[in-house]
Amino acid sequence: MRSTILDRLLAISSLLHEDTQRSFAGTTLTEPRVHLLWVLLHSGPSPQRVLAEALGSTPRNISALVDGLEATGYVYRAPNPGDRRAVLVTLTDEASRMMSRMREDHARLSELLLQAVDPQDRGVFERGIDAVLARLNALVSGEEVTYRDIEWEEK
C-alpha cells in the first residue's frame, strides 16, 4: 500500500519529535520549555502575559514553565520599567549562548533537509509546504474531528 502525503507528514513529525527528545535527554529541557526560550530568543525580555499569548497557553501554565526555567538557571525575572505591576522574563547569559547554538543547529538542519530537494525544485517545494501548512492551520482551527462518539461504545 502506497503511503499518503498525510502518512509521510506524520512520519516527518514523528522523526522531528524523536530528534527533539534525543537532543534534550539528560537535561531539564522539555518541548514547552524550549518553545518559551525560543520565543524569548526572538522577542527579547517579555512579560509572562505576552509569553502566554505567544505560546497559546494560560498565564498559570506559563508561570509554572518560568518557575522551572528560573530554578534551572535558564531565565530570570526582572522588574518591567514600563509597568511596575509586571515583570520581564529574560534569558540568562548561559541560556542566550545555548539558544544561539540551538538557532545555528536549527539553520543547519533546515539546510541539510533542503539539500534533499533538487535546487530547481526548491521554490516549488517551499511554496507547497507553505500551502499545506496554511491549509492545515485552517482545518485545525475550523473543525474538530473526534472519535469520542465511537470509542468503546456500550453494547
Buried (B, 14 or more C-beta within 10 A) or exposed (E): EEEEEEEEBEEEEEEEEEEBEEEBEEEEBBEBBBBBBBBBBEEEBBBBEBBBBBBEBEEEBBBEBBEBBBEBEBBBBEEBEEEEEBBBBBBBEEBBEBBEEBEEEEEEEEEEEEEEEEEEEEEEEEEEEEEEEEEEEEEEEEEEEEEEEEEEEEE
